């Protein structure tokens, strides 16, 4: 970086383009930073980490910056000497020092053989499910059928792995299963249904959600706890919802349960929704780390929005894709597919529903008439 102050602006000069600001990011070696001193201090303190280039420059082309930056770092890394510069004789009589070095090297060798985080054979269900759910939604927003296809292939691998039992990570070891493993997996399944009208995914999501209620719901706190209820005993206190997972498993369960009520109209989901919403309101101030997650989910439930499609999978495609890009994260997608070649969609908000809408223009017009529904910004993408 470099800093060329003037009396007319501060460090960043926020109303100026980067090239005119007093404080500017520059490519390595082009600014005012003394990197020789920095690398000397790293060598002096036996720094063993990586020297990583994060490049920004308001002038230079990024390809030149990357090429020059790699060379710059290589040229500045200091190979530390193994003996004092004035030890000409190097007699080797410092036996104590040699013993210390031998012990240090042995310890370092042991550490190098240790399994590093994220590099063992662990495959966490919650993280995999959440990532695959994000990739599904991304494939919709980017119109990327290849990404969607590869994501669905990977989901099939996960389904086979969890076919007999939902596990947390290690397949062949006794590792406790947690709330997030179940709800993130259920979220993945219901997202697959909403994106692809996959009825088997919907059925799997319903089963997982029912199992989750039986395994993790604590009738005393009226909330889910992180570990399985039957594992509670006098010597192991239950893990409560305040575990800093964002989004929290309780919030994810309520989000899915609200969707399932819109899809199935089964009152069991409505009843569970009311239990959780009441509990959320009671603990908002106690569990401040989850406050945003709770409020966001409560807001989605209070403004319950759903789209029910009729027609063939091909005929509904244009309207479906438009609405998915705009509302997949905040609305529920319901499919009642039939042989009707004329597509239609019914929009419901808090049980107030439209007539059958048969075009994007009709959909947009109805959405604009709803309170708190902002004007969609990308209708021209569908045509």
N, C-alpha and C positions, 0 to 999 in steps of 0.2 A: 504494500500500500504506500501511498504518499500523501503528504499534507502540505498544501500550499495556501495558507490562510490569507484572507484579505479582510478589510474593514467592512465589506459589504455583505458577507454571509458567514454562517456558522460552519461547523465541521462538514455536515452533509448537504447543506444548502438545498433543502428538499424541493424547492420550486425550480431548481436548475436541472438540466440533463446531467448525467453522470460525468460527461466529459468536461463540464464547466464547474464541477463542485470542488470545494477546497480539499476535502478528504475523498480520495478516489482509490478503488481497488486496481492494482496493476499486476501484470504478469511477473512471475518470479525473476528477480534481478533487475527489473525496470523501475522499481520503486525506491523507497528510502530505508527499508528494513535491513539491518545488519545480520544477514543469515550466517556469516562466518562465525560471529559471536554466539549465535543460537546453537549451531551444530557443535561448537566447541564445548558449550555447557552440557549438551546432551552426552557427548563423549566423556566429559569429566565425571558425570554422575551415572555412568554405566547404563544408559538408557538402552533397553533391549527391544523396544517396540518398533513399529513401522513408521517410515516417513511417507505420508500420504499427501498427494497433491489434490487440493480442492481449488479449482482455477476460476478466477474472475478477472476480467480486464475490460476497461471501457474503450480501449484502443485496438489492441492486437487481436488478430483472428484466432479462434479457439484451437484450430489444428496446429498453428505455429506455437501457441502457448503450451499445448500438450507436449509437443515434440521437444521444445526447449526446456520445459519444466522438468521432464524426466531426466534430461542430461544435467540440468542444474542440480537436482537432488543427488544424482549419482556422483557428481564432482565435489559436492560439499560433505558427503558422508566421510567421517574420519575413522580410519582403521587404527584402533588404539594399540599402542605399543605394549608388549608383554614385560618390558623391563625399563628401568630408569635410563634416561638418555645419557647419563654420565657414568653408568655402570659398565665401563669399558672391559673390565676383566671378566665380569660375569662368572665369578668363581663357583657359584652354586652352593655356597656354604650356608645360605639362609634356609636351613632345614625346616624350621617352623613355618616359614612362608610357603615352602613347597608342600608341606602336609596340609595346610589350609587350602591351597589351590586344588589338591587332590580331592579333599572332602567336598569342596564347592563343585567341582566337575562331576562327582558322583551324584550329588543332589540334583544338579541340572539335568543329568541324563535321566534320572528317575522322573523328573517333572516333564521332560519331553515325551515320555512314554505314556503319560496320563491322558485319559480320554478327555478331549476338550468339549465344552458345551456346544451343542448343535452339530457335532461331528461324530456322534456315536450312532447306534442303531435305533435310537428313539424316534418314534413317529407319533406326536401328540394329536389325539383326536380333535380336541377343541381348536387348536391352531390350524390344523389341516382343513377342518370343516369351515372355519371362518374365512380362511384364505380362498377356498374354492367358491364360497358364496359370493365373495367380492369379485372374483374373476368372472363368474356368471353374469353379474350385474354390469361389469365392465364390458363384456362382449356385446351386451345389448346396446350400451351407450356408444360404442365404437363401430357398431354394425360389423363386427368381426366374427363371421361364422366359423372360421378356423379356430379361433380362440375358444368359442363356445363348444365346438366339437371336441377339442382336446381336454377342456375342462370336464365335460360329461364323461369322457373316457376315464379320467382320473377319479371321478366320483364313483364309477363302477368298481374301480380297484379298492377304494375305501369301503364301499358297500360289502364287497366280498370279505375284506379283512374284519369287518364288524358284524358279519352275518350271524354268528353264534352268540356273541357277547360284545357289548360296548366296553372298550378298555381305554385307559388313559394314554399309555405310551407303549411300554414293553409288552410284546405279545406273549412271551413265554415266562413272564415273571409276575409275582403278586404285587401289583402296584394299585393303590386305591384309585377308584374311579370318582370323578368329581362332577358336580352339577353342570359346569360349563361344557364338559364332554357331551352330555346329553342334549342340552338346549342348543348348542351351536350346531350339532348334527341335525337336530330337528329343524333349525333355521335353514340349513343347507337344503334339506329335503323340500320344505315348503317353497323355497325360492326356485328350486328346479321345477316344481309344479307351476308356479306363477309365470315362469319364463317359457316353459315348454308344454304346459298342459299335461304333465306327466302324472297320471292318476296313481300309479304305484308309489311314486315319491310322496304324494299326499297321504296315502295310506300308511306309509312308513313314518311320516312325520306325526300322524295321529297316535300311532302306537308308542313312539318314543316319548311323546308328551304325556300320555297316560302313565307310562312307566316312571317318568320323572316325578310326577305327582305322588306316586306310591312310595318312591325311594327317598325323596329329598324334602318333601313338604313337612314342616314342623308345625304341628297343630297348636303348640303353645305360643310360638311367636307369630303364627299365621303368615310365615314367609318360608322361602326355601333356604336351607343351609347348604354349605359347600360339599360336605361329605355325606355319605349315606346314613339315614336315620338309625338303622339297626346297629351301626358301628358305635353309637354313643354308649358310653359306660362311665363308671365313676372315675376312671383314670384317664379318659380322653374326652375333653370337652368338645362340643360340636363347633365346627368352623362356621361363623355366621357370615352374613352377606357383605360385611364391611371388609372385604379382602382386596379392594382397589382394582378389581377387574373392571375394565371399561370396554364394552358395555357389560354390566353385571348380569349374572345368570337369571336373577329375578326379573329384570327388565326385559330380557330376551324372551323369557317364558310368557310374560304378559303380552308382548308384541305378537307372538305366534298365536297365543290363545285368542286374541282379538281377531286375527285373520281367520282362524278356524271357525269361529262363530259366524263370521260373514259367509264363509264357504259352505258350512254344513247346516247352519241354523240349529245346531244341537245346543240345548240350554245348559248343558254341563260346562261349556266353555264360557257362557255368559256368567254363570255362577262363580266360576274360578276368577274371571275378570274382576268381578265386584269385590271378592275377597282380597285380591292382590292390590287393587286400586286403593281400597280403604287402608290397607297396611302401609302402602307407599306414603300416603298422606300423613300417617302417624309417625313415620321414621325419617321424613325428609330432613329435619333439622339435626337429627342424631347422626345420620350417616352422610355427612357433607360431601365425602369423596364420590358418592354415587348420586348426588343431587341432580346433576345435569342429565345423567342417564335416565333417572326416574321421571323427571319433568318432561323430557323429550318423548318418552313412551306414553306417559299420561296424556300429553297433548295429541299424539297420534290417535289414541283410543277415543278421546273426547271429540275429535273431529273425524270420526270413523268414515272413511271414504272407500268405496268399492266399485269395481267395474265387472259386470257380468256379461260375458260374450256368448252369442249364439251364432251358429253357422258352421261351416267346415273350417278346418285348421288353416287352409289356404285363403279362404274368403275373408276371414277376420284379420289376416296378417297385417294389412296396412294400418288399420285403426289400432290393433294390438301393439304394434311396434311404436307408434307415435305415443300412446299412453304409457308404455313401459319406460320410454326414455324420459318422460316427464315425471312419472309418479310411482315408479317401482319401489322406491324406498319408503313412501308414506301412504300408499294405498294397498288394497287387496285385490288381486286378480282372480276372478271366478270363471270357470269354463263349463258351459252347457252345450257341448258340440253336437251338431246334428248334420243332416244332409242338405240343409238349406244353403243355397249358393249365394243368397243375399245376406250379407253379414249385418249384425246389429249388436249394440251394446247398451245396457241399462246402467246408469250411474246412480249410486245411492250414497247419501251423506246423512248419517244419523237416522237411518231408516226412512228418509224421504227420498223417493226415487223418481227418476225421469221416465218418460216414455221410451220406446225403442228408438235409438239413434242409429242412423245408417251411414253417416259420412263424418269425416273429420271436421268439416265446417259446423255440422250440428253439434258435435261433441264439444268443440271449442266454445260455441255460443252458450251451451248449457253450463259449462264450467265457469264461464265468466259471470253467469247469473248467481252463482253460489257465493255466499258470504265467506270471506277469508280465503278464497281460492284465487290466487293471482293469475294474471294472463299468461298462458304458455308462450314461450319465447321462440320456439323452433318449428312452427307448423309447416314451413316451406320445405323442410327436409323430406317430408313424405310425399307431398304433391297432391 
